[in-house]
Amino acid sequence: MQDSNVQIEKTEILSDNWYVLKKVTFNIRKKDGSFEQQSREAYDRGNGATILLYDKNNGNVILTRQFRLPTFINGNDNGMMIEACAGLLDNDNPEDCIRRETEEETGYKISKVEKIFEAYMSPGSVTEILHFFIAEYSREMKITDGGGLDDEGENIEVLELSFDEALQMIDNGNIKDAKTIMLLQYLRLKNIL
């Protein structure tokens, strides 16, 4: 889908080692009607889905903790991040993806998920759209320990926290992941927990 205000001139692949990094040269219409040529890089890692599991009966949420190299490089002393469960869609639709990722990462087998919104997480440099979900969980849904897939190099710790503790972890800086903050704030704004 092309917009008459943007004309792609050239796309170059800078890297396709892990995901695809492209350099795109384009013309964009300015306010005065003239066109200006610009170049930008865009990282395409595919689209993803994320979910926050919550238990209304005990007021808890399920989060994960895992190492994230980019945060380590940018000042996170041990590189560990507390996050909501998430994963790339690959060839799945968002609902199937998040059910699969939930089971792999947390060990909970859920069937009913509620999609709450979609968001571009870093639109200045990354093409990804993230599909946001919430779902109720109970102890009976726990079928494995979770922890992720060994063949994907995942070493994920599953955390069950009180909702109040999770919110406090945003305030004290222990939770710095944007998708997780958005999901926790959504539960608070909608008075779900």
Secondary structure, DSSP 8 states (H G I E B T S, - for coil): ---TTEEEEEEEEEE-SSSEEEEEEEEEE-TTS-EEEEEEEEEE---EEEEEEEETTTTEEEEEEEE-HHHHHTT-TT-EEEE-EEEE-TTS-HHHHHHHHHHHHH-B-----EEEEEEESSTTTB--EEEEEEEE--GGGB-S-----GGGT---EEEEEEHHHHHHHHHTTS---HHHHHHHHHHHHTT--
